[in-house]
Amino acid sequence: MKFFREKSPFREPPQKNPSMSQILQEIPSQPGKVIREINDKKLKELWETRDLLELAIQGNKLLEQLRTEYHIPLSARFVVGQNERGEKVIYIVSDKIIGEEVSNMFSIIDTERERFGQEAEQIGKSLTLYLVDAYDTGKPFLWDVFAPRQYMWGHKENQEENHMYLIDVEPRIYTFNEVGIRAFSDLVSAVERFEIKSKIDFSRVWKILDNFYKKVVSDTKTIQEENMPRTLVKSELDFIKKILGRHLVSAAL
């Protein structure tokens, strides 16, 4: 297999598409795929002690776990190589989704509302179980999957029916004690956004989140070990409680 440049993971140079975001690129022979690079400088700020290849391998394993065990719809994978500036980088390669970010959507057409609601509820439940398992096991998880801006309602090329997809993920790998409270905050925001957009009752998901909230706040060791100032931990927990209180009476007590 020939590559267009030594140590590049691609056979052709990635190119920008004027119709897409400036941070995305395409491979001409693979129009259904998009590529985004995270350069070494940015990675050093996020993961100061991690080797990029090791990070990509672990990230791909966690992505596969999200797909197979938690049924999160995604097609991303991490690839390590050198960019045109000779910098060692991680590329994120994923399917091109034609549609709209869920966080920016104003409305859903009536013929898609039921499907959107069902898929959004399932993703909300799956993400909740993913975070609960990270808490219970202490194992590393991908933090960059909980915010609503990470999801798009749309379709792949050569398809017509819209579905919800996780579209943007970076190998931000942590344990619950490092970023769990912030991930929990992102999660309740996403579930609320999904419910508002779909206009479907997510009471089953809210009950799981409520029980998890009670478990977390009763575990003083977890809260004390959270890798952020105590004032911010309290602020995040208050935010979570406020959102839960809008959906379940028990959370407001």
C-alpha positions as CSV (number, residue, x, y, z in Angstrom):
1,M,0.0,0.0,0.0
2,K,1.4,3.4,-1.0
3,F,0.9,6.5,1.1
4,F,1.0,10.0,-0.3
5,R,3.6,10.9,2.4
6,E,5.8,8.9,4.6
7,K,4.3,8.2,8.0
8,S,0.9,9.4,6.9
9,P,-2.0,7.1,7.7
10,F,-3.8,8.0,4.4
11,R,-3.1,7.1,0.8
12,E,-4.2,10.5,-0.4
13,P,-3.8,14.0,1.2
14,P,-6.9,15.1,3.2
15,Q,-8.7,18.0,1.6
16,K,-11.0,20.7,3.0
17,N,-14.6,20.8,1.7
18,P,-16.1,24.3,1.6
19,S,-19.5,23.0,2.6
20,M,-18.2,21.5,5.8
21,S,-16.7,22.9,9.0
22,Q,-13.2,24.3,8.7
23,I,-11.8,21.7,11.1
24,L,-13.0,18.8,9.0
25,Q,-11.3,17.3,5.9
26,E,-12.1,14.5,3.4
27,I,-10.2,11.9,1.5
28,P,-11.3,12.2,-2.2
29,S,-11.6,8.5,-2.7
30,Q,-13.7,8.1,0.4
31,P,-16.4,10.8,0.2
32,G,-18.5,9.2,2.9
33,K,-15.8,9.8,5.5
34,V,-14.6,12.9,7.4
35,I,-11.3,13.5,9.1
36,R,-10.3,15.8,12.0
37,E,-6.9,16.1,13.4
38,I,-5.9,16.9,17.0
39,N,-2.3,18.2,16.9
40,D,0.4,17.2,19.4
41,K,0.4,20.5,21.2
42,K,-3.3,20.3,22.0
43,L,-3.0,16.7,23.1
44,K,-0.1,17.6,25.4
45,E,-2.4,20.0,27.2
46,L,-5.0,17.3,27.7
47,W,-2.9,14.2,28.2
48,E,0.6,15.3,29.3
49,T,1.9,11.8,30.2
50,R,0.3,9.7,27.5
51,D,1.9,8.2,24.3
52,L,-0.4,9.0,21.3
53,L,-0.4,5.5,19.9
54,E,-1.3,4.1,23.3
55,L,-4.0,6.7,23.7
56,A,-5.5,5.9,20.3
57,I,-5.5,2.1,21.0
58,Q,-7.2,2.6,24.3
59,G,-9.7,5.1,22.8
60,N,-10.6,2.7,20.0
61,K,-11.3,-0.1,22.6
62,L,-13.6,2.3,24.5
63,L,-15.3,3.3,21.3
64,E,-15.9,-0.4,20.5
65,Q,-17.3,-0.9,24.0
66,L,-19.7,2.0,23.4
67,R,-20.9,0.5,20.2
68,T,-21.3,-3.1,21.3
69,E,-22.2,-3.0,25.0
70,Y,-24.1,0.3,25.2
71,H,-25.4,0.5,21.6
72,I,-24.3,4.1,21.0
73,P,-24.6,4.8,17.3
74,L,-21.1,5.9,16.1
75,S,-18.5,5.0,13.5
76,A,-15.5,6.9,14.7
77,R,-12.0,5.5,15.1
78,F,-8.7,7.1,16.1
79,V,-5.6,6.9,13.8
80,V,-2.1,8.1,14.6
81,G,0.2,9.6,12.0
82,Q,2.1,12.7,10.9
83,N,0.4,15.7,9.3
84,E,1.7,17.8,6.5
85,R,3.7,19.9,9.1
86,G,5.5,16.8,10.3
87,E,3.7,16.8,13.6
88,K,2.6,13.6,15.3
89,V,-1.2,13.8,15.6
90,I,-4.3,11.7,16.3
91,Y,-6.8,11.8,13.5
92,I,-10.5,11.1,14.2
93,V,-12.0,9.3,11.2
94,S,-15.8,8.9,11.1
95,D,-18.8,8.6,8.8
96,K,-20.0,11.9,7.2
97,I,-23.4,12.7,8.6
98,I,-25.7,15.0,6.7
99,G,-28.0,16.8,9.1
100,E,-28.1,19.1,12.1
101,E,-26.5,19.1,15.6
102,V,-29.2,18.2,18.2
103,S,-28.2,21.2,20.3
104,N,-29.0,23.6,17.4
105,M,-32.3,22.1,16.3
106,F,-35.3,24.2,16.6
107,S,-37.9,21.6,15.8
108,I,-38.4,18.0,14.6
109,I,-40.8,17.3,11.7
110,D,-43.8,15.3,12.8
111,T,-43.1,12.2,10.7
112,E,-39.7,11.8,12.5
113,R,-40.7,12.8,16.1
114,E,-41.5,9.3,17.3
115,R,-38.3,7.9,15.9
116,F,-36.2,10.8,17.3
117,G,-37.8,10.4,20.7
118,Q,-37.2,6.6,20.8
119,E,-33.6,6.9,19.7
120,A,-32.9,9.9,22.0
121,E,-34.4,8.1,25.0
122,Q,-32.3,5.0,24.3
123,I,-29.1,7.0,24.0
124,G,-29.9,8.9,27.2
125,K,-30.4,5.6,29.0
126,S,-27.3,4.0,27.5
127,L,-25.1,7.0,28.5
128,T,-26.5,6.9,32.0
129,L,-25.7,3.2,32.4
130,Y,-22.2,3.9,30.9
131,L,-21.5,6.5,33.6
132,V,-23.0,4.4,36.4
133,D,-20.7,1.5,35.3
134,A,-17.7,3.8,35.3
135,Y,-18.6,4.9,38.8
136,D,-19.2,1.3,40.1
137,T,-16.1,-0.2,38.5
138,G,-13.6,2.7,38.6
139,K,-12.5,1.8,35.1
140,P,-11.6,4.6,32.6
141,F,-14.3,5.9,30.3
142,L,-14.6,8.4,27.4
143,W,-15.7,11.8,28.9
144,D,-16.3,13.3,25.5
145,V,-19.6,11.6,24.8
146,F,-22.1,13.2,27.2
147,A,-22.6,16.7,25.9
148,P,-25.7,17.3,23.6
149,R,-23.5,19.1,21.1
150,Q,-21.8,15.8,20.3
151,Y,-24.9,14.4,18.7
152,M,-26.4,14.9,15.3
153,W,-29.8,14.1,13.8
154,G,-29.2,13.1,10.1
155,H,-28.2,10.4,7.7
156,K,-25.2,9.0,6.0
157,E,-24.5,9.5,2.3
158,N,-26.6,7.3,0.0
159,Q,-29.2,7.0,2.8
160,E,-32.4,9.0,3.4
161,E,-33.8,8.1,6.8
162,N,-32.5,10.3,9.7
163,H,-31.1,8.8,12.9
164,M,-29.2,10.1,15.9
165,Y,-25.4,9.7,15.8
166,L,-22.5,10.5,18.1
167,I,-20.5,12.7,15.6
168,D,-17.6,14.1,17.5
169,V,-15.4,12.4,20.1
170,E,-11.9,12.8,21.3
171,P,-9.9,10.4,23.4
172,R,-10.5,12.2,26.6
173,I,-10.0,9.2,28.9
174,Y,-10.5,9.5,32.6
175,T,-11.9,7.7,35.7
176,F,-15.0,8.8,37.5
177,N,-13.0,10.3,40.4
178,E,-11.2,12.6,37.9
179,V,-14.1,14.1,36.0
180,G,-17.2,12.1,36.9
181,I,-19.2,15.0,38.4
182,R,-18.6,17.1,35.3
183,A,-19.6,14.2,33.1
184,F,-22.8,13.7,35.2
185,S,-23.5,17.4,34.7
186,D,-23.1,17.1,30.9
187,L,-25.3,14.0,30.9
188,V,-28.3,15.6,32.6
189,S,-28.0,18.5,30.2
190,A,-28.1,16.2,27.2
191,V,-31.0,14.2,28.5
192,E,-33.0,17.3,29.2
193,R,-32.2,18.6,25.7
194,F,-33.2,15.3,24.1
195,E,-36.5,15.3,26.0
196,I,-37.3,18.9,25.1
197,K,-36.6,18.4,21.4
198,S,-38.6,15.1,21.2
199,K,-41.5,16.2,23.4
200,I,-41.5,12.7,24.7
201,D,-41.6,11.7,28.4
202,F,-38.2,10.4,29.6
203,S,-39.4,9.5,33.1
204,R,-37.6,6.1,33.0
205,V,-34.2,7.8,32.3
206,W,-34.8,10.5,35.0
207,K,-35.5,7.8,37.6
208,I,-32.2,6.1,36.9
209,L,-30.4,9.5,37.0
210,D,-32.1,10.4,40.3
211,N,-31.1,7.2,41.9
212,F,-27.5,7.7,40.7
213,Y,-27.5,11.2,42.0
214,K,-28.5,10.0,45.5
215,K,-25.7,7.4,45.4
216,V,-23.1,9.9,44.3
217,V,-23.9,12.5,46.9
218,S,-23.9,9.9,49.7
219,D,-20.4,8.8,48.7
220,T,-18.3,11.5,50.4
221,K,-15.0,9.8,49.3
222,T,-15.9,10.1,45.6
223,I,-16.8,13.8,46.0
224,Q,-13.6,14.5,48.0
225,E,-11.5,12.9,45.3
226,E,-13.0,14.7,42.4
227,N,-10.2,16.5,40.6
228,M,-11.6,20.0,40.9
229,P,-12.1,22.6,43.7
230,R,-14.7,21.7,46.2
231,T,-16.7,24.9,45.3
232,L,-16.9,23.7,41.7
233,V,-18.0,20.2,42.8
234,K,-20.8,21.7,44.9
235,S,-21.8,24.0,42.0
236,E,-22.0,21.1,39.6
237,L,-24.0,19.0,42.1
238,D,-26.4,21.9,42.6
239,F,-26.8,22.2,38.9
240,I,-27.5,18.5,38.6
241,K,-30.0,18.6,41.4
242,K,-31.7,21.6,39.8
243,I,-32.3,19.8,36.5
244,L,-33.4,16.6,38.3
245,G,-35.8,18.7,40.4
246,R,-37.5,19.9,37.2
247,H,-38.3,16.3,36.3
248,L,-38.7,14.4,39.5
249,V,-40.1,15.6,42.8
250,S,-37.8,13.4,44.8
251,A,-34.7,15.2,43.5
252,A,-36.0,18.5,44.7
253,L,-36.5,17.4,48.3
